[in-house]
Amino acid sequence: MKYLRNVTMCIAAFAMVISFSGPAFAESVNGSYEENNPDKGGIMKSSDKIESATVYVLLPLPYAQNALEPVISENTISFHYGKHYKGYVDNLNKLVAGTELAGMSLEEIIIATSGKADKTAIFNNASQAWNHAFYWNSLAPEGGGEVPSTLKVKIEASFGSVDACKKELAAAATSQFGSGWAWLVLDGDKLKVVKTGNADSPLTKGMKPLLTIDVWEHAYYLDYQNRRADYVNAVIDKLINWDFAADNLG
Ligand SMILES: [Fe+2]
């Protein structure tokens, strides 16, 4: 799965400048990075960072907006990606412009602003930008199914079985009070399921996220109304991207 590396690089390079390719990457919200940058083979290079202006950009959605149907509708993805996610990225750009944080990676901003009362808005928007980029890749149109062996061994060591892991993940996602996220993380050598409220992230606790499920109402309300458990169980059964989680182990 090459795109894990692309995701990692995209996230790390969120503060890249876009002048290397004119507005192409900024416009790639409506297309893939590969389509807009065929000369780069789909890989963002650190050498792309060449001029002074900085802007955080949307990570391209790794599938079509209707590709997760019938579990998640095109309507939901359209609003979730095009309004909510875009809103976080746009707000972040406004909030960090001209500050010492401009040009930092999202991860650096999240760590630098976590727990600081005067930086709450920046933390919330940076962390939500990161969380959503990670969420898009935690899902796949042909998701669910078999867990890659490298990950399966670690899951069995930590939870006893894949089914036990899935149950714990579903329980965390359904029991998170209010808005938030459920995560499978690597904490030291052990896999854990954790949940975070609002924009918070396991990154602030030194854990390594492997996959996540968004349980903000905007992630499911158009399709499931208040039936969060139905959304969570369908995502785990049909969409969860175990290959992405396995790649994140490395
Ligand atoms: Fe969301």
Residues whose N, C-alpha, C, O or C-beta is under 5 A from the ligand:
A	BS01	LIG	D214 W216 A219
